[in-house]
Amino acid sequence: MDRGKNTGVEAILEQLIEHGADDMANIFARAFELAMRIERERFLGAGHYERTAGRRGYANGSKPKRIDTPAGTVTVQVPKTAGHDGEPFYPQSLERGRRSVRAVMLAVAEMYIKGVSTREVEVVMREFGIESLSSSQVSRAMKLLDEELEAWRSRPLGEVRYLFLDARYEKVRIGGVVRDAAVLSAIGIGPDARRRVLGVSVALSEAEVHWRAFLENLQARGLHGVEYVVSDDHAGLRAARRAVLGGAKWQRCQFHLAQNAIHHAPNAAIRKRIGTELRAVWNACDLPKAEAALAELVETYRDAAPKLAGWLEENVPESLTVFALPGHHRRRLRTSNPIERAIQQELKRRTVKVRVFPNEESLERLVSAVLVEIDEKWAVDTKAYIKWECQDD
């Protein structure tokens, strides 16, 4: 390390010795600036004031930038370059923040560069401290993040006993037209009793071909041992699940089924009480009692609401599969809420800033980044989601 770098490190250490953790934000900022200056020297191929034949340009001062860090929001001086005709210098360290934040920034920046920016887009740009970005800077940041996310989406899987499947829709601009794109996602519980995000895929619909390709990709990556699947009912998913995971039991999400029942109720009075009546069926202590309670409910509406009675008789049995599981597992595996709450709500919170994605790739980038962060959080959680040893009722 040359004398300039030594001096920089010594100054940071002196600040740490003098102020301790109370000044951690400023200490972090100074360390960040030193790292960026070192990175600029590597980019230029020469140290400060050093003359070399292979030099790629010159240092050109710096500009302030506010960034969010675990130590708080700090202002750092970002080093600039001049005199280089190729790709402009941009510190890689600034691109290695939280993946989801980077993905949102890239989606917004891509919209800006493609000329579809609006006043709202510019507001979001300013939230990220972005005054302007070149297409080469965005491309460079995309490449770094996409390689990382593709490695995660392609990582090997293993045994998964319980599988949750779900989809949500986002707006995407395709060929100048705004369309709905389905975000397919899966989480699983394996022998280690913990949740894992298994994968994600973006498609223009929930048609069988897309769900089937998604499930087959999970299997190609090593997914095996699936005994039980929880999901909402959808024709495309139903057909794909039967084709790819035909040996697994299927539990229709009770929460979504209750919502569907409300739509089939013929009047306000029945809509108000049908959810409570279904919960009485689902809260039975065992399958025979649940089936008896369902039969009684169907008979209650046989004359007063025959269409609703027929619908209950045909559909509600698909929500009773959970009674085949140990009693201690049923509460967590009767609905798709684990994926709804942990994933879909977080995706919605992140995608709302973008509103309409410039293309499918930017949508896949953002949802992948969010799911990686959720998966990493679950990986360090020491608490079991399911206790396999609880096999009794």
Secondary structure by P-SEA (a helix, b strand, c coil): ccaaaaaaaaaaaaaaaaccccaaaaaaaaaaaaaaaaaaaaaaccccccccccccccccbbbbbbbbccccbbbbbbbbbcccccccccccccccccaaaaaaaaaaaaaaaaccccaaaaaaaaaaccccccaaaaaaaaaaaaaaaaaaaacccccccbbbbbcbbbbbbcccbbbbbbbbbccccccccccccccccccccccaaaaaaaaaaaaaaccccccbbbbcccaaaaaaaaaccccbbbbccaaaaaaaaaaacccccccccaaaaaaaaaacccaaaaaaaaaaaaaaaccccaaaaaaaaccccccccccccccccccccccccccccccaaaaaaaaccccccccaaaaaaaaaaaaaaaaaaaaaccccccccccccc
